[in-house]
Amino acid sequence: MPLPKMNQTVRDKEAGVTLLEVMIVLAIMALVIGVAAPRFLDSFGRAKSQTASVQMSNIKAAVQMFYIDVGALPTSTQGLNALTTRPQNIQAWRGPYLEDDEGLIDPWGRRFLLRIPGETKAFDILSYGRDGQPGGDNEDRDLKD
């Protein structure tokens, strides 16, 4: 094997990867990501809906505690704020029933709604889902407790 000149380097033909090999690896990665990404995003959407359901259960329990203490449900003007801040002229209030207003925000960044009377109960806690509009399917569906 001859010695290389000063500015030349010896390159083994087996060292490194070719452009074709890099392109094949990138194509395989794109295929795997294309198949896995929709399933991952669907799981992420379900997780938000499940989080909202847990939050609504906590709010429901807080409204029930408010009712036990005060003897009435929050009025429509008081709304869910009555769970974190004492309403005026209510002496029996023993709250806050939730730590802060963060518990009143759904996973999509909007406030939960309190509907009095509820469809089948004394009250309903609602979230309109990802789209923030009544109705919808999948992640856009309405959640009610």
N, C-alpha and C positions, 0 to 999 in steps of 0.2 A: 504494500500500500504506500503510495507516494505521500510525502509530507505536504500539508497545505501551505500555501504562501501566507504571508503575514496578515493580509486582509481577508482571506478566505476562511470559511468555517467548514468543517466536515459535517455533512448532514446524512444521517442514516435514513434510507428510504422508508423504513418501517416506523420511524418516529413521527408523532403528530397525527392530525386527522385531516382529511381532505374536505373540501367544501361540500361535496356530495354527502359525506357522512354527517356533517353538521346539519345539512338540510333534512336528511332523513330523521335525525333525532328531533329536530324542531317540529316536523310534521307529526311524529308520533305524540309528542307532548301536546300539540294543538288538538289532536284527536281525543286524547284522554281528558283534557280540560273541557272540551266541547261536550263530552258525555257526562262528566261529573258536575259541572257548574250548575245546570238546571236543578239537579237533585239537591245540591247544597243550598241553593237559593230558596227552594221550596221548604227545606227544613228550617231555614232561617225565618221564613214567614210564619210557619207553624209555631216556632218558639215565641214570636211576638204575640201571637194570639193566646198562647198558653200563659204568658206573662200577664197579659191583660186580664185573663180570667182569674188569676190569683189576686191581682190588685183589686178587682171588683169584689171578690170575697172579703178582702180586708175592709174595703169601704162599706160593704153591707154590714159587717160586724160593727163598724164604728157608728153607722146610722142607728143600728139597734141599741147600742149603748147610749147614744144621744137620747133616743126615745125613752129608755128606762130612766135616765136622769131627769129629763125635762118634762116628760109626759106627753110629748107631741113630736111629730116629725119636723125636720127643718122646713120652713116655708119656701115657696118658690123664689122669693127675693133673697132669702138667706142662702139657699142652695147648699152645695157641699162645703162652702166656706165656713159654715157653722160647725164643721167638725174640727177646724184648726184655730178658729178665732171666735171668741165669745160674742154672740149676737147681743145687741143692746136690749135691755129690759128683760133678760132671762137670768134670774138669780140661781136657778137650780143647775146651771151648766157646770159640769165638772171636768171639762176637757183640758187640753186638746185630746181629741179622740184619735187623731192621726198626728204623727210627729211634725209634718210640715206639708206645704202645698205640693211638694214633689209627688206625694202619694195620690194626688188627684189628677195626675197627668198620665195619659195612656202611652204605650210604647211608641206611638206615632207622633207624639208631641202635642196632643190636644187634650183638653180637660174631659174627664168623664162627666156624664150627664146624670142628673137625678130627676126621675119622672114620678110625680105624685098625682094621682094614684097610678100604680103600675097596671099592666094589662090584666094580670090575674092576682096580684098581691097588693099590699099597701103602697109599695114603692118598687121601682126598678132602677138599677144602675146600668147605664148604657155606654157603649163605645161604638162609633160608626166604622171602626176598622181603618185600614190603610187609606182609603179614599176620602174618609170624613163625610160621606154622603149616606143617607138611608138606603138600605138594600145592598145588593152586591153578592159576589161569590168568593170563595176561597179567602184570601187575605183581606178582601174588601168587604166581607160580610159583617153584618152588625153583631155585636156581642152584647148579651143581656144577662144580668143576674138578678 
